[in-house]
Amino acid sequence: MEQPAAVVLVERLPAAEGPAGAQACLNLPLAADQRTSLRGHRRSACGRDLVLQLPRAAALQPGEWLRSADGSVLVRVEAAAEPVMEVRSGDPLALLQAAYHLGNRHVAMELHADRLLLLQDSVLADLLRQRGLQVSLHTLPFQPEAGAYEGSGPQHSHHHHH
């Protein structure tokens, strides 16, 4: 049996402009760093071959829709589950200080009132534990904050291993 041709995705639509009712569509789970690349081959959740040929812009956002050149296929962007560290503290100031120090290292973080999420890194985990923070490992969708010089999504992240 022949594989269907790759779906070429050329247009971005806001989450609010997705399909009405029960129209069939595909899901595209992407890790945070994959959402910054708007060109290239990807696979949908069900294994369909997709080719991104999107205009240069900010990173893709979970919930956003991508449309094929002929308009017949819609693909919903999702945050893929990734290996993350959840950082918590009973002391809000300690958590704020941790966010400050991680930010100085350009670590991509998802910020919450009661916790931080960042990609797993054993060196950072040790440093955070030494500061008295609780660190637990999980596999969860990761949606880091956009940096100060970035558009509406995570464009740049790199890790420093000291």
C-alpha positions, 0 to 999 in steps of 0.5 A: 500500500502506498504512503500518502504524500506529505502534507505541506503546511504553509499558513498559521492560524490562531487557536480561535480560528480552528476547525468548526465542529467535528472537522477532521484534523491532525495533531502535531506534538512538538518539544519547545525547541522544535516549535522554534523551527518553522521549516522542515519535516515533522510527523503528526501524532498518528504518523502522517508525514508533514512538511513545514514551509511557514513564513518566518515569525515567532515560535509556534504556540500550542493550540495554534493551527497550521493549514495546508497549501490547498486548505484541505488539512488543518494541523493543531500544534501541541506541546509534546511531553518532555523530561522536565524538572519541577522546582518548588519551595515553601519560601516564595523568595527562594523560588524567585531567587532560583528563577533569577539565577536560572535566568542569568544562565539563559535557562528556558523556564515555565513560570508558575506562582508556586513552581518552576519547570525546566528541562532536566539537567543534573548539574542544575538539579544539584545546584537547586537542591543545594539552595534548599529547593525541592526538585522532582523529575517528570515528563510533561508538556513544556511551555517556557516563557518567551525571552525578553528579546523574543517574539511571542514564543520561545525562540532561543534556549541554550544550556550551560553546563558548569 
